[in-house]
Amino acid sequence: MSFRDDAQAAVEWAARYLERVGEYPVLAQVEPGWLRGRLPAAPPDDPEPFSALLEDMDRLILPATTHWQHPRFFAYFPNTGSDPAILAELLTATLNQVGILWRTGPALAELEEHATGWLAQLLGLPESWHGHIEDTASIATLTALAAARAAMPDRRVVVCSEHTHSSIDKAARLLELELRRIPVDDAFRLRPDLLDLDGACAVVATVGTTSTTSSDPVAAIADRVGDVWLHVDAAYAGSAWVCPELRASAEGIDRADSLVVNPHKWMLTGMGCSCLWTGRVDEFREAFSLVPEYLRTSEDVVSLSEMSIPLGRPFRALRLWAVLRCFGRSGLQAMIREHVRLAELFEGWVRDEPGWELCAPRPFSVVCFRRDGPDEDNERLLAVANASGELFISHTKLDGRYVLRLAIGNARTTEADVRRAWDVLRREASAL
Ligand code: PLP
């Protein structure tokens, strides 16, 4: 078989999968070790045709797959790989660029800066900021905090709220910085009046916390931080700023020193696209620029490897570019508005149903709720609802109580899917 024939078969497989993805159980219904128990212990001695791999995609891979592309994936923060992003990934792999220097991939280097610049415009960020792409928000935050530490080497504390994502703990641990957690108010937002900045090199404010999507008051925090580096983690909710009516949480963002937004969460790029912007390019270069002799060139350009940890980088910008072009501002706004509308609808159903309770304000597209009664009943409800395969939701703990979380963010989710999720939850709750 030729590359062209195999490619057509692979695209056909992908198209068929996407047409039927809503028919699979959302959460993989296998036990740990299921796949490894079915794979040959040793690699093949002789070449196999690509078609053999495609057969195993159906036989082995799909049963052990949790379907993030499923319209009833409501766990964590959903993540959709849209049609343009999937096809751009094929082109990315075809070109197989390795961006270690501008000259090893001029298009990669320039498109990364340009596409993050376009996204900055769409989100209303300062025009002067420099953007680049990391694989995850965890790495983006680690990068930003490393720059902050290098800028203020005598200070060894990172300040954040009790609701900050664990990636900030991990970054602090890796950078040997102490983490100081500040209490939140009754809407789960960091209380700026309690900020203790003694010895701090950085403050992390979150817009769209993982548990409830609450937003720390960035402007009020910026008022207090002085010369301490302000990093904003808007991994999930930053995408919502494409809609002007959802930009209240961006107030003061122009005073941040760095910002991370994950287009792979709520902007259709598929996994592995996290944008990091900063106005403090010099401090980033101070922390990361290290150009060994063999990489010295005559071009007068800053390599993206001087702004981040890795030397080589893939052509991630192609996916972001594809999404921004093929959806446009209006397409992205329409998707985000629809998700917020659906979340509001679900929130209303919970509010109106006796025996159920809303547990947090809903600023974006995540609803935190629980059934009246002990934590164990809610845990059991989550387990049986997910085991049904009809939906996948996750949980959190708020004020010590077990809380269910329905997060809407998949491009395929319709009102009928949200309605079905509610029907399943009520059905399983009454059967407990
Ligand atoms: N920040 C927030 C607010 C998150 O919710 C998450 C993950 O859900 C992260 C950071 C880490 O994201 P990533 O998986 O891209 O490292």
Boltz pocket constraint, residues with backbone or C-beta under 6 A from the ligand:
constraints:
  - pocket:
      binder: B
      contacts: [[A, 76], [A, 77], [A, 135], [A, 136], [A, 137], [A, 138], [A, 139], [A, 165], [A, 167], [A, 206], [A, 207], [A, 208], [A, 209], [A, 210], [A, 233], [A, 234], [A, 235], [A, 236], [A, 262], [A, 274]]
      max_distance: 6.0
